[in-house]
């Protein structure tokens, strides 16, 4: 856009007030957002307060329940005492509750939806009961692309580093936030909530009842073969309750009642109006509210990308058992999981490498919904005893 056509913040405010949301105004807003967001690259940025800083049995349990993971290594003190750790261990994805691994760019109102493109974590130490954790985050990159339909897509890349009370780096995360042009309640895609047959529901129920876990049995690298399939993990049909449990696990980005209202006043760029009541709420509630989802371009409530990452993680920890160590997990969000969707997560061993510390196994991950659509892809690296 030419310099003479760039609108100042004041002019944009007037245009919004007068309803003049022309394409020119929208593009000017996005240009300004990009310019301001680029200034954050390389800087430490904190958008949310930590939720869990002390690794307690309660914090571990709340998180494990929020990702649908009843592994006794996380939940049963007597069981965990017999493991090589000698005490309760937190699920690897617990770090997401210490500090959210996603940043959104400059704090300003702009007609851009927020969609998580991918989450990657690397772990260097187990997360043990009694430890104290802290984290920092910074924006490391920003670039722009266009979708096949011409929407502007701004990619904001963040890095979070997590340390324990000894100053050791327990884990690091790379988050990809995609800010996509969003005008009003124009849908990014449209699909009805899926209606299951009784046979389909029975199949889902059977898969969840027969979920397997290696547990205390020693799985060694010698037992693993390239091309080997991991036992699948089935999650869904997605409910509002699932997403509320996730919020309890990670710590919601919004607060209740008058606290939430005051937050909206303090940071109006994060507020949206409920179309029925007219009351302002934090935009992240668009995930769980049927009346707000369209403001994010979704036809129904939909899962959070970090939630997807955390929900995939039991696919690996169930398989590797108590003696394995998850070193890396990358999950790419290829399509949203809408209310009522069910996902079959699968993993395939693609490589293994012997080392002094054990056998490093590489795994390709996929997630397919009830329509046969690939919604999730990813990679993992697991260290197994040789």
N, C-alpha and C positions, 0 to 999 in steps of 0.2 A: 504494500500500500504506500502511495506517495506521501512524502512528509507533510504536504499541505492538507491532506485529508485525514491526518491522525487527530483523533479527538482527545481532549484532555479529560482527566477524571471528572472534573466539574461538568463538562459537556456531556459525558456519558451518563452522569447522574440525572441531568435534565432530560436527556433522551429517554431514559428508562421511565422517568416520572410521567412523561408525555406519551408514553407508549410507542415511541419511534424506534422499535427494535428492528431496524432495517438490517440487511446483510452487511452493509458498510459499518454500521455501529457494532454489530456482533464481531466482525473481524477486527475492528479497532480494539475492542475489549480483550480479545484473545491475544493480539499483538502486545498489548500492554502487560498482560499476565506473563507472557513469555519473557519479556524484557525484565520484569521485576524478579521472576523466578530464576533467571540465569544468574542474577547477582548472588543467589544462595549457594551456587555450586562451589564446593570446597569448604563450606562452612558447617559448623555444628548446628543442627536444628533440632528443637524439641517441640513436638506438637502435642504430645500426650504425657501425662504423668505415669510413672511406673505403677503397676497393679500389685505384683508380687515382688518383694525384695528379699524376704526371708523364706527359705525352702522348708516349710513345715509340713507335717502330715496332713493338716487340713487343706493347705494350699495345693498340695499334690493331688489330694482326693477331689477337690473342686475342679481342678483342671482336667483330671482324667475322666471324670463324669461328663465334662463339657465336650470331650472329643470321643465319647462312646468307647472308652477303653478301660476294661476292668482287669488289666494285668495285675496279678498279685505282687509282682515286684514293685509296683507303685503303691499298692493299697494294703497289703498284709504285712505288718511288722514282723511277725514270727517267720513268715516265709522269706522275707527279704533278709532277715538276720542269718539265714542259712546260705545266702548267695555269696558270691565273691566280694560284694560290697559291704556286707555285714549290717546294712541298714536300708531304709527305704530309699528308692531312687525316683527321681521325677522323670516323666516322659521327656524325650528330647525336645519336643515342640513346646515344652513348658517355658522356654526362653521367650516365646511370643508374648507371654503374660508379664514378663519383666519389663519389656519395652516393645511396643508395636513397631514392626519393621518397615512401615510404609510412610512416606512423606508425600505431600500433595502440592508442593510449590508455594508460591507467594500467597499470603493470607489476604485474599481479596475476592470480591464477588465477580464471577465471570460465568458465562453460559457454557460451562464445560461439565460433563458428567465425570464421575470418578469410577474407574474400573481397574481392578488389580490384574496385571498381566502375568505375573509370576513371582514366586518366592523361593529363595535358595538359602539354606543354612549349612554351615560346616561346624562340626563339634570337635573339640580337642580334649575335653575332660567330661566325665559323667557329672550329672547334677544330683548331689546327694543331700539328704535331709540334714538340716542344721546349717547349711551354707547360707551365706549372705551374698546377694548378687546386685550388681549395678550395671548400667548400660549407657552408652552414648550413641547418637545417630547423627549422620551428616548426609547432605545431598552431594552425590559424586558426579552426576551427569544430567543433562537435559537435551533432548533432541526431538525433532518433529517429523511425522510422516503423514500420509493421507490414506484413508481407507479406500476400498474399492468403490464406495459410493460417494467419495469426495469429502467425507468428514475430516476435519483436522484432528490429528492425534498427537498429543504432546506426551512424551515419555519422560517420567521423572524417576531417576535411579537413586536409591538411597542405600546406605550401608550402616548397619548397627553392630556394635561390638559389646560383648557381654563379659564381665569379669567377676571373679569371686572375691572373697574377703582377703585372699592372699595376693590379689592383683593378677592372677593367672587369667588368660583369655580362655573362657569356657567355650565360647562359640562366636561366630560372626554370621551376619545375614546380609543378603542383597535383595532388595525389594524393587519391583517394577510397578509403578503407578502409571496408568494411561488416562489422561484427561481428554475426553472426546467431546466434540461439539454437541451441545444439547440445548435445544430451544423448546421451552415449554414442556409438554408431555409427549412429544414426538417419540415413538417407540424405536429403539434400536433394532428390535425384531419382535414378532408377534407369534404367540403360540398359546393354545388353550391348556389349562391344567389337565394333566393326563388322568384318564379313567381306567382303572385296572380291572381285569377280569379276576374271578375268584382263583383261577389256576395261577395267574401271575402273582397274586398275593401269597398264595401257598408256597410258590417257589422262593419268593423273597424271605418269607418266614423260615423256611427250611434252611436256607443259606445262612441266616443269622444264628439259628439255633445250633448249627453244626460247625461254627467257626472254630478253627484250630489254633493252637499256640504251642511252640516248641518248649517254652518254659525252662525248667532246670536241666532238661536233657542237653547234653553237650553236642552241639552241631559244629562239626569241623569243616575246614575248607576241602578236605579230601572227599567228603561226601557230596560236594556240590559239583554239578556238571553244567557246562555251557549249554544253553537252551532249556535248562530246567525251569519249570513254572512254579511260582510261589502259590500257596493256597490263596484263592481269591478272597477279597473283602467286599461285602455288600453293605451299603449304607443307604437308607431311605425307606419309604417315601419321606422326603424332607418336610418337616413340620415347623410351625412357628416355635413350638417348644424346643426343637433342636437348636434353633438360632438363639433363643433366650438362654439355654444352657451354655452355648458358646460364649455369649456375653458375660455370663457369670464366671466362666473359666478365664477369659482373657482380661476382663475388666472393661465395661462399656465405655465408649467414647463420650457418652452423654450421662447426665445426672438427672435424678427424679425431681418432680415438683418445682418449687420455687428456685432450687439450685439450678435446674436445667434452664428455666426461664432467664435467670440472671446471666447464665453462660451465653445464651443467644443474644442478649443485649450487649454483652461485652465483646462478642465475636460475631457480628451480624452476617459475615460472609459464610458462616457455617449453618445458618438458620434457613429453614423453609417453612412455609405455612401449610398447616393441615387444611386440605381443601374443604372439609366439612365444617370444622370449628373456626378456622381462621387463626388459630393459635400457633405461634412459632415453636418449632422443635428443631433439634439437631438433625442435620440432613442424613446422618448415618442411620436414623430410624427408618429410612426408606427401605432398608433390607427386610424389615419385619412387618411392615404395615401395608395392607392391601391398598389403602387410599393414598399412599405416598410413593409406591414403587414406580409409577409412571413418570414421576419427576426425574428418575434416574434412567428412563428409557426402557423400563422393564414392565412386562404385562402382569406380573405377580411378584410377591415377595421372593427374594433370591438370596443365595448363600454369599458369604464373604470370602474373598480369595485367600486370606490367611487362615480362615476356618477350613477351607478346602485342603490347604497344605497340612494343617494339623490332623485332619480326619484321614488323610492318606497315610500318615506316619505309622499307625498300627499294622499296616500291611507289612512293613519291614520289621518292626519290633516283635510282632507275633512270630514271624518266621525265624529270625536270627536267634531268638531265645535269650536267656539271662546272661550268657557268656559272650554274646556278640556285642559289637559297638557300632552304632550308626554314625558314620563319619560325615556323610553328605547327603542331602536330599534337596532336589530341585523339582518344583511342581509348577507347570505352566497351565494357566487357566485359558482354555480354548473356547469355552462357552459357559454361560451361567447355569447353575443348578436352580431351577425354579421350584416353587412350592409344589410338593407332591412328587418331585423327581426322585428316581432311584439310580444309584451308580454302582456298577461292578468294577472294582479296582483290581488290576492284575499286574503281576510283575514277572519278568523273564530275565534269567541270568544271561548276560551278554559277554562277560569276560571275568577272569580271575587271575590274580597275580600273587605269587608266594613272596613273602618278605620275612625279615627277622622278627617282626612283631605279630605275624600271623598271615592269613590269606585275605587279601582285599578282593571283594566280590563286587562287580558292577551289575546293576539291575536296571532294565528299561521298564518304565511304568506307564500304564494306560488306565483311563477311566471312561467307561461307556455307559450311557444312560439307557432307559427302558425303550427308547426309540432307535437304539443302535447308533446314536451320535457320539462321536469321540469328544468328550467335554474336557478331558484332562490328559496331559502327558507329562512325563518327567523322567528323572534319572536318580539313582541312589548308589552310594558306595557303603558297603558294610564290611567291617573287619571281623573275621572269624578266627578262632583258634586253629592253628595249622593241624 
